[in-house]
Amino acid sequence: MELTSKQRAQLRGLANSLETILQIGKDGIGENLIKQADDALEARELIKGRVLENNLDYDARTAAAELAKATRSEVVQVIGTKFVLYRESHSKPKEKRIQLVKTKKKSEK
């Protein structure tokens, strides 16, 4: 699912108050980190991560892209060493999920 700019802006606003729960250190992105990110996305839908200074292999943009691909999520934003990922949860009840703004389809002329 591709996010629209309005949905991305909505998620960026929600992410401002989030704590950073993922940290990519010198070990990089391994199975353990992918599982941790996957579990966090299922529970929270929106997570914030950070690439630590001791990681020489990744910058935040490539780390976010690789993690998003591995967890089937979307990169919402990347600022400096931090990044935000989003994936709709399927285990949460519909009322408890993040309600994204609906996109209007252009009417055909």
N, C-alpha and C positions, 0 to 999 in steps of 0.2 A: 504494500500500500504506500503510495507516494503522498507525502504531506504537502499541503498547499502553503503558501506564504502566511496566510491568516492562521492556519492551524499551528504552524511553526512558531509564530509570534505568541500565540496563546500558551503553548508549551514552554517557551522561553520565560514568560512571565511566571508560570507555575514553578519553574526550576530555580528561580531566584532565591526562594526560601529553603531550598533543599541543602542538606549536608552532603559532602563528598563521601560516597561509600565505597567506591572502587579506586584502588591505587595501583598503578602499573609501575613496578619497580625494576630492578636490574634483571630479574628473571624474565621480563617481557610478558607476552600473552601466551599462557599455557592452558592446558585442559582445565586446571583448577580455577583459574581466573574466569574462563569462559563459563564454567558451571556456576560460579558465584554470580556473575553478571546475569546469566539466564534465570537463576532463582530470584534474584532481586527484581528483574524486569517483570516476572510473573506476579510477584507480590506487590510491587509498587507502580509498575508501568513506566515510570519516569525516574531515571537515575542519573546521578552526576559522578563523573570519574575524573581522575587526574593522572598525568604522567609525571613521575618523580624525576628530579634532576639526575639521579644516578642511572637512569635508563638512557643508554646511548643509541639504542636501535630505533626508537620511535619518537616522532613528535606527536603532538596531540591529535592532529588531523589524520595521520595514517593509523594511529592506534584506534581512534574512534571508528574509522572506516572498517578496519579489520575486525574489531569487536562487533560492530553492527552486522557485518556479513555473517560472522560465526553465530550470532544470537538471533538472526532474522529480525533485527530492529532497525529503526531509523535514527540517523544522526540529526539531532535538533539544532545544536550549535557547538562551535568550538571557539573558545577564547583563551589565548595564551596556552597554559598547560592543562586547562580544564575542558571537559566536553560533557554533553548531555545526550543521552539515548532514550528513545521511547519505543515501546511495543505494547499494543493492547493486550490486556490480560484476558485469558479465557477461563480462568478458575474463579475469578471474582464475579459476584452477581452484577448484572447490567447497571443497577442503580449506583453501585460503588465505583464503577469505572470512570476514568476521565472522559467527560463528554466533550468531544472536539466540535468546533464550529462547523456547521454544514456548509458544503460548497454548493453554490448555485450553478446549475448547468446553463450554458448559453443556449438560448432558444434559436432554432434554425430559422433562417429567413427565406 
